Amino acid sequence: MHGYASSTASRSEVLGRLTLCGSISRHPVSTGAAMHLAGYRALGIEFTYIPFAVTDVEGATRGMRALGIRGLGVSMPYKQAVIPLLDELDPVAARIGAVNTIVNDDGCLKGHNTDWIGAVRALEEVRPLAGARALLLGAGGAARAVAFGLAERGASVTVANRDLEKARALAAAIGGTAVALGPEALSPDHDVLVNATSRGMAEVDPRSPIPEEALREDLLVMDIVYKPMRTELVEAARRRGATAVHGGRMLLHQAAEQFRLYTGREPPLDAMDAALRAQLG
């Protein structure tokens, strides 16, 4: 069987062969689980993945060491809370100030951030980012990861947010500029637009954060919202002839980087993507 001991093996043999990964969040529902499990099955490797509902983050990290859990994905609101509990931080994760992935190497816990990698790889499927002029909507935790990713790849970034002071603080951290969030934020100079606000989420506000008439066919537009995948912004961009990237691509690529970190293997993107699409519909 793919990644698992045969049905005739003893329980101790099964537990001895499996490598455990998982995630910690307030709720035991994980979009990552389906992707990781599909990847393990596709490669036939002896890993498994369990989402954990956690209220005690410090206890969870102690348990990770004690139980030898190889990797944990970290969801909000724990992406900052785990940092002082770790032994080491990846340099980009340290600059972002948030961790969404913990890797356990013989009891040494290292924090990574794969959110920024997911964002830039989703965009780089379409075009290189070096020299791009990007408008980033939002200045929260998700926007921060995207902003650092864009800057890391050599894009110039304008941060637009309703709270202009927050936009200025994020822009200063990456060497970008800041503007107020509104229809006029998108200028003819911008060739990449990324929505990293909650606007577009079905359960928050399904409306697009940018009017359709402001979009152009020469734009690359990405919405990191993935529920629904076809947000109003994505649909508006397609109607205007722009190239649109839905949030599922960022989600896929951030999980794929976690897969690399946990297993040391190249992730089977097709299998992981199919699992994600099946889960999100």
N, C-alpha and C positions, 0 to 999 in steps of 0.2 A: 504494500500500500504506500501511497505517496507520502514519504516523510514519517511514517509511523511503523512501529513494530507489528509483526503479524499477529493475528488473533490468538495464536497458540502460545505466544510469549507470555511470560509471567508479568505481573504488575510491576515488579521491581525492575525488570528488564526494560519495560516501556518507559518508566519514569527515568531510568538511567540514560536512555538514548535521546530523549526529547530535550530540546533547548527551549526554554520558556521566554517569550516576549509578551508585551501587553501595552496597556495604556492606563493612565490615571486621570479621572475626571470626577465631577460630582455625580454623574449618571453613568451607568454601565452600558451605554449605547455608544458604539464607535463605528464611524465610517471606515476607519483604518483597518479594522479587524478583517473585513471581507477581502480587502486588497492584499493584505499580508498573507492571509491563509491561502488565497488563490496563488500567490507567488510561490509559497512553500510547496504547494501541490504540483505546480507546473515544473519546478526544478527537482521534485522528489527529495527534498531535504528534510531532516528530522527536527523541524521547528514547529512550535505552535504559538498561538496568540490569544490572550485573554484580556478583555477590557475589565478594569477594576473600578468600582465606585469607591471613592476615597474622601474622607473628611479630615484625616490626620496625615498631612503631607510628610511631616518628619518621620512618623511611623512607617509610612510607605517606603521612604528611601532606606530606612534601616532594614525593612523587610526585603528590599531588593538586594542588598548586600548579603543578608543572612540566607536567603533562599537561592542565591545565584541566578537571579533573573537577568537575562542578557541585555534586554533593552526595554525601555518604557517611553511611550509617547505621552506628552504632557499637554493637557488642555487648560484653557482659562477656567478658573482664575488662578491657576497654580504656576503659570509660566515665569513669574518673578519670584514667587515664594520658594521655589525649589533651589534657587541659585545659591543661597548661603549654606545649603545642605550638601553641596557637591564638592568634590575634590579638585576639579579642574573645569575650565570653560574653554570651548573653542573661541578663538579670537573674535570672529564675527558675531557670535552669540553674545560675547562680552560687550561689544560695541552696541548691539541692538538692545541689550538689557533684558532679554527674554530667552527662555529655553523651552523648546517643544519636544526635545528628544534627549534621553539619558542613555548612555552606553556604559555597561558594567564590564570592565576588564580586570578580572581577578580581584574584585572588591574595590577597585578604583572607579568612582563614578564621574564621568565626564559629560558635561552639558553641551548640547549642540542646538542650533536653530536651522531647521530645514524648510521653514516657511519661506524664507527669502529665496532659497534655491528653487523651490517649487514655482514661485512667481517668475523668476527670471528665465527658467527653462521653458515654462509655458509660453512666454513671449518670444524667446529665442527659437522656438519651433517655427516662427514666422519671419523674424528678422534679427540681425545683430543689434545689440543695445549700445555698443560703443558709439558715442557721438549723438545718440538719440536725445530728443528734447521732450521730456515726459511731464505730463500734468498728473499728479497723484491727488486723488480726492480722499480726504480723511487724515487724521493725525493720531489715531489711537494705536493700540498694540499691533493690529494687523498691518496698518499703514506703515508703522515704524519698520517692520520687517521688510516690506516691499521697498520702502525708501532706501534702506541700506543696501538692498540687493541691486536696485537700479544704479545707485552710486558706485557700488562695487564693480559693476560691469561697464562703467565709464559713461553713463547717461547723465545729462544735466537735468535736475529735478526741480519742479515747482510744486510746492505743497499747498493745496487749497483746503481750507477748513472753516466751518462756521465760527469757531473760536480762533480768531486770528493769532492770538498769543501762542496757542498750542502749535499752530502751523509754523510760526516763526521759530519756536524752540526746536521743532523737528528739522526744519530747513537748516538752521544753524548747525545742528549735529552732523549733517551730511554735506554741508557746503552748498546748499541749494537756496532757493528763494521762496517767498511765501506770498499768497494772495488770499483774499476772502473767497469763500465758496459761493459761487453764483454762476449764472449763464455766461457772464463775461470772463470767467476764469480761463476758459478754453480760448486760446488765441491761435491765429494762423501759423505761429511759429512752432506750436506743439505738433509732434508727429506720433506720439504715444499718449494714450489716456488710460489710466487705471483707476477703477472705483474700488476703494478700500474702506468705504463707509458701510453702514448697515442698510442704507437706502437700496431697495431692490429686493430685500428679503420679504417673502410672502407674509410672514408673521409680524413684520415691523412696519414697513412701508413699501409696497410693491412698485411705486413710481420710480422713474429714472432720475438720477441726480443731475443729469444734464439734458436740456431740451433737445429734442430730435433735430430741430433745424440748425443747431450749433455743430452737429457732426458732419464730417466730410469724408469723401471716398478715399482720400489719401491717409486717413488715420488708421492706426492699429489700436483697437479698443479691447481692454480686458476688464471684466467684472469678476472680482474674487468671490462674490456671492455664488453659492452653488445650490441653494434651495430657494427658488427653482434654478436649474441650469440655464434655461432660456429666460433671463431677466428682461425687463422692459428695455434696459440699456443695450443688451446684446441684440435684441430684436430690432431696436431702432437703428443701431449701427449697421446691421445687415440691410435694412431697408434703404439706408443712405449710401450703400455701396462700400462701406468701410470693412476692413478685416476685423472680425470679432472673435475673441477667445473667451470661452465660458470658464467659470470658476472650477469646474471639475478637472481641468488640465493642471491647475496649480495644486489642487488636492492630490492628484495622481503623482505628480513629480515630487512633492514633499514626502509622500509615503515611499516612493521609490528610493529616495536618498536615505530614508530611515532603513529600508531593506538592505541597502549596501552597507550601512554602518553596522547593522546587526549581524549580517550573514557573511560579509566579505564577497558576496556574489553579485553579478550583474542582474538587476531585477527584470523579470519577464513582463514588460510593460503591457503587452496585448492582453495577457491573462488578468493582470491587475486592473486594467481599464475596463475589461468586460465585467469584472466583479463589481466595480464601482458603479457602472451604468445600470447593472441589474439591481443594485441596492437603491440607487437614487431615482430609478425609473426614467 
